[in-house]
Amino acid sequence: MSTFTQLLIGFSLALIIGGVAYWRGSLSKSGVVGAVFIGTTIFGLGGWEWGVLLVAFFLSSSALSHFKESLKESLALAEKFSKGHQRDLAQTLANGGAGALCVLGHFFYPHPVWWFAFVGALATVNADTWATELGVLSGARPRLIFTNQAVERGTSGGVTAFGSMAASWGAVFIGFLGGLFYGSRAVDSAFYQYLRNPVGDPDPGGVFRAALFSVLLWGGLAGFLGSLFDSLLGATAQAMYFCDQCKKETERHPTHTCGHDTRPVRGWRWLDNDWVNFVSSVFGAALAAGLWWWLG
């Protein structure tokens, strides 16, 4: 299949998925544009295996964003978060941008390390999303990862045991899928080498298990640690604001949900939640690639 054909198929599939997500309320109009761009790039330049991992992240995260939606609304989290559950252009680029860069790297300089980096990037954003969507339902009060200070639900950098467990599930989910694809390719490669030089036993089962485990271990671990790095940035460097009318800390700027202006209280002004997600996914990608390179 030519690259142009793959790009065309990727564009069509991304447009269909984006359209359905917009109809379901998971994406805004600008979010559809971002999803189509990311989806076309990843499927068109990477292929169906790369595209399936992206779809797995998007569908699972979108489903969890609607999970117990009425309960989440009753928790008044909108006043804490900068945006709602409808992902816009910036959010789709923040969540999928690092993965798209990995695909571009593999397209121009093919190497197995890009697959590990890609899995690490998607495992990070998936872990972070699962932790956010499920962690807010925890009965325990969240605590800042850096200081252990108790904070309100929805506070950036706040973690709970249940949320951390959800993050590990999200990372393992992507790591396992990535391992399945990598294992299948490893078996194909082993048989190809055996046909060229039929010496010994290719042991497809052993090859498959070793390849699957390596991606699951390094990709999944990097994704979980990447989500913790996201929380660390949220607790320390992310820009946070304060509404004097509501007496609440929030990510929203310049106007709070009550209509009053917010003022900066900590963090770097440029580092909003979208940048935190992108930086964390780059961290997860680099960590997965590094772990495989040095220890795999």
MIDREN-108208 format. One record per residue (C-alpha): x negated, y negated, z negated; residue in three letters. Coordinates in steps of 0.1 Angstrom, whole numbers, always signed. Last residue first. Layout:
<pts>
PT,px,py,pz,vexlum
PT,X,Y,Z,ALA
...
</pts>
This chain:
<pts>
PT,px,py,pz,vexlum
PT,-158,+41,-272,GLY
PT,-180,+23,-298,LEU
PT,-197,-6,-280,TRP
PT,-177,-10,-248,TRP
PT,-145,+3,-262,TRP
PT,-146,-19,-292,LEU
PT,-156,-49,-271,GLY
PT,-128,-45,-246,ALA
PT,-102,-41,-274,ALA
PT,-116,-71,-292,LEU
PT,-117,-93,-261,ALA
PT,-81,-85,-253,ALA
PT,-70,-90,-288,GLY
PT,-88,-124,-290,PHE
PT,-73,-134,-257,VAL
PT,-39,-124,-271,SER
PT,-45,-145,-302,SER
PT,-54,-176,-281,VAL
PT,-22,-172,-261,PHE
PT,+0,-168,-291,ASN
PT,-16,-197,-310,VAL
PT,-13,-218,-279,TRP
PT,+25,-211,-277,ASP
PT,+28,-218,-315,ASN
PT,+13,-252,-312,ASP
PT,-24,-260,-313,LEU
PT,-27,-295,-298,TRP
PT,-21,-313,-331,ARG
PT,-46,-293,-350,TRP
PT,-34,-282,-384,GLY
PT,-17,-300,-413,ARG
PT,+11,-324,-424,VAL
PT,+23,-340,-392,PRO
PT,+55,-360,-394,ARG
PT,+90,-350,-383,THR
PT,+117,-373,-370,ASP
PT,+153,-369,-379,HIS
PT,+179,-351,-358,GLY
PT,+188,-324,-382,CYS
PT,+171,-298,-360,THR
PT,+138,-317,-364,HIS
PT,+125,-342,-339,THR
PT,+89,-349,-328,PRO
PT,+81,-321,-333,HIS
PT,+93,-287,-346,ARG
PT,+70,-263,-362,GLU
PT,+86,-269,-396,THR
PT,+80,-277,-432,GLU
PT,+112,-287,-451,LYS
PT,+123,-316,-473,LYS
PT,+155,-319,-451,CYS
PT,+152,-357,-446,GLN
PT,+115,-358,-450,ASP
PT,+110,-333,-422,CYS
PT,+75,-320,-423,PHE
PT,+52,-309,-395,TYR
PT,+28,-281,-387,MET
PT,+0,-278,-361,ALA
PT,-16,-244,-362,GLN
PT,-50,-242,-378,ALA
PT,-46,-225,-412,THR
PT,-15,-203,-418,ALA
PT,-6,-199,-381,GLY
PT,-42,-193,-371,LEU
PT,-43,-165,-397,LEU
PT,-9,-151,-386,SER
PT,-22,-149,-350,ASP
PT,-54,-132,-362,PHE
PT,-32,-107,-380,LEU
PT,-14,-101,-346,SER
PT,-48,-96,-330,GLY
PT,-58,-71,-356,LEU
PT,-27,-51,-347,PHE
PT,-34,-54,-310,GLY
PT,-71,-46,-314,ALA
PT,-62,-15,-333,LEU
PT,-37,-4,-307,GLY
PT,-61,-10,-278,GLY
PT,-91,+7,-295,TRP
PT,-73,+37,-309,LEU
PT,-45,+42,-283,LEU
PT,-69,+36,-255,VAL
PT,-95,+60,-268,SER
PT,-68,+86,-278,PHE
PT,-53,+87,-243,LEU
PT,-87,+92,-227,ALA
PT,-98,+120,-251,ALA
PT,-64,+137,-248,ARG
PT,-64,+136,-210,PHE
PT,-100,+149,-207,VAL
PT,-93,+177,-232,GLY
PT,-61,+188,-213,GLY
PT,-78,+185,-179,PRO
PT,-107,+209,-189,ASP
PT,-128,+203,-157,PRO
PT,-145,+237,-163,ASP
PT,-181,+242,-152,GLY
PT,-195,+233,-118,VAL
PT,-174,+226,-88,PRO
PT,-193,+195,-76,ASN
PT,-172,+174,-52,ARG
PT,-140,+192,-62,LEU
PT,-150,+188,-99,TYR
PT,-155,+151,-95,GLN
PT,-121,+147,-80,TYR
PT,-106,+169,-107,PHE
PT,-122,+147,-134,ALA
PT,-110,+115,-117,SER
PT,-74,+128,-116,ASP
PT,-76,+137,-152,VAL
PT,-90,+103,-162,ALA
PT,-62,+86,-142,ARG
PT,-36,+105,-162,SER
PT,-53,+97,-194,GLY
PT,-54,+60,-186,TYR
PT,-17,+60,-179,PHE
PT,-8,+78,-211,LEU
PT,-33,+57,-231,GLY
PT,-16,+25,-220,GLY
PT,+17,+38,-231,LEU
PT,+3,+48,-265,PHE
PT,-15,+15,-269,GLY
PT,+17,-4,-261,ILE
PT,+37,+15,-287,PHE
PT,+8,+15,-312,VAL
PT,+6,-23,-312,ALA
PT,+44,-27,-317,GLY
PT,+44,-1,-345,TRP
PT,+15,-18,-362,SER
PT,+33,-51,-360,ALA
PT,+64,-36,-375,ALA
PT,+43,-23,-404,MET
PT,+29,-58,-409,SER
PT,+65,-72,-409,GLY
PT,+75,-46,-435,PHE
PT,+45,-55,-457,ALA
PT,+53,-92,-454,THR
PT,+35,-120,-437,VAL
PT,+36,-158,-436,GLY
PT,+13,-175,-412,GLY
PT,+39,-197,-397,SER
PT,+68,-200,-421,THR
PT,+99,-181,-408,GLY
PT,+111,-169,-442,ARG
PT,+100,-193,-470,GLU
PT,+65,-192,-486,VAL
PT,+47,-173,-514,ALA
PT,+10,-181,-515,GLN
PT,-13,-152,-507,ASN
PT,-40,-177,-497,THR
PT,-50,-166,-461,PHE
PT,-21,-143,-451,ILE
PT,+5,-167,-464,LEU
PT,+31,-148,-483,ARG
PT,+66,-136,-471,PRO
PT,+94,-130,-497,ARG
PT,+104,-94,-497,ALA
PT,+139,-83,-484,GLY
PT,+124,-80,-449,SER
PT,+147,-92,-421,LEU
PT,+122,-119,-410,VAL
PT,+97,-91,-405,GLY
PT,+117,-75,-377,LEU
PT,+117,-103,-351,GLU
PT,+84,-118,-362,THR
PT,+65,-85,-366,ALA
PT,+79,-71,-334,TRP
PT,+68,-103,-316,THR
PT,+33,-103,-331,ASP
PT,+28,-66,-323,ALA
PT,+39,-71,-287,ASN
PT,+17,-102,-283,VAL
PT,-13,-82,-296,THR
PT,-5,-50,-278,ALA
PT,-2,-69,-245,LEU
PT,-37,-84,-249,ALA
PT,-53,-52,-262,GLY
PT,-38,-32,-233,VAL
PT,-52,-57,-208,PHE
PT,-86,-57,-224,ALA
PT,-87,-19,-224,PHE
PT,-76,-19,-187,TRP
PT,-102,-45,-179,TRP
PT,-130,-23,-194,VAL
PT,-123,+4,-168,PRO
PT,-140,-18,-141,HIS
PT,-129,-34,-109,PRO
PT,-145,-69,-103,TYR
PT,-121,-89,-82,PHE
PT,-88,-71,-89,PHE
PT,-100,-61,-124,HIS
PT,-106,-97,-134,GLY
PT,-73,-108,-119,LEU
PT,-56,-81,-139,VAL
PT,-73,-93,-171,CYS
PT,-62,-129,-164,LEU
PT,-26,-117,-160,ALA
PT,-28,-100,-194,GLY
PT,-41,-132,-210,ALA
PT,-13,-152,-194,GLY
PT,+15,-129,-204,GLY
PT,+25,-141,-239,ASN
PT,+14,-178,-235,ALA
PT,+27,-179,-199,LEU
PT,+61,-166,-209,THR
PT,+62,-190,-239,GLN
PT,+52,-221,-218,ALA
PT,+78,-213,-192,LEU
PT,+107,-208,-217,ASP
PT,+117,-179,-239,ARG
PT,+152,-180,-252,GLN
PT,+149,-168,-288,HIS
PT,+148,-204,-301,GLY
PT,+119,-228,-302,LYS
PT,+98,-247,-326,SER
PT,+106,-223,-354,PHE
PT,+114,-235,-389,LYS
PT,+148,-252,-384,GLU
PT,+159,-224,-362,ALA
PT,+153,-199,-390,LEU
PT,+186,-208,-406,ALA
PT,+189,-173,-422,LEU
PT,+225,-171,-409,SER
PT,+211,-171,-374,GLU
PT,+189,-141,-382,LYS
PT,+220,-122,-395,LEU
PT,+239,-130,-363,SER
PT,+210,-118,-341,GLU
PT,+208,-84,-358,LYS
PT,+186,-72,-329,PHE
PT,+188,-98,-301,HIS
PT,+151,-107,-304,SER
PT,+144,-70,-308,LEU
PT,+158,-63,-273,ALA
PT,+137,-91,-258,SER
PT,+106,-77,-274,SER
PT,+112,-42,-262,SER
PT,+121,-53,-227,LEU
PT,+92,-77,-223,PHE
PT,+65,-54,-238,PHE
PT,+77,-24,-218,ALA
PT,+79,-46,-186,VAL
PT,+43,-57,-190,LEU
PT,+32,-21,-196,LEU
PT,+51,-10,-165,VAL
PT,+35,-37,-144,GLY
PT,+0,-25,-152,TRP
PT,+9,+10,-142,GLU
PT,+28,-2,-111,TRP
PT,-1,-20,-95,GLY
PT,-27,-45,-106,GLY
PT,-27,-73,-80,LEU
PT,+10,-74,-72,GLY
PT,+22,-59,-104,PHE
PT,+3,-83,-127,ILE
PT,+5,-114,-105,THR
PT,+42,-109,-95,THR
PT,+51,-103,-131,GLY
PT,+33,-134,-144,ILE
PT,+47,-157,-118,PHE
PT,+82,-142,-120,VAL
PT,+82,-144,-158,ALA
PT,+70,-180,-157,GLY
PT,+98,-191,-133,VAL
PT,+124,-171,-153,VAL
PT,+112,-189,-184,GLY
PT,+118,-223,-167,SER
PT,+154,-213,-163,LYS
PT,+156,-201,-199,SER
PT,+149,-164,-208,LEU
PT,+165,-140,-232,SER
PT,+201,-152,-227,GLY
PT,+214,-120,-211,ARG
PT,+219,-138,-178,TRP
PT,+184,-152,-179,TYR
PT,+170,-117,-187,ALA
PT,+190,-103,-157,VAL
PT,+175,-129,-135,GLY
PT,+140,-124,-148,GLY
PT,+143,-87,-142,ILE
PT,+155,-92,-107,ILE
PT,+129,-119,-99,LEU
PT,+101,-98,-114,ALA
PT,+111,-68,-93,LEU
PT,+112,-90,-61,SER
PT,+79,-107,-68,PHE
PT,+62,-74,-76,GLY
PT,+75,-59,-44,ILE
PT,+62,-88,-24,LEU
PT,+29,-88,-43,LEU
PT,+25,-51,-37,GLN
PT,+33,-55,+0,THR
PT,+7,-83,+3,PHE
PT,-19,-62,-15,THR
PT,-14,-34,+10,SER
PT,+0,+0,+0,MET
</pts>
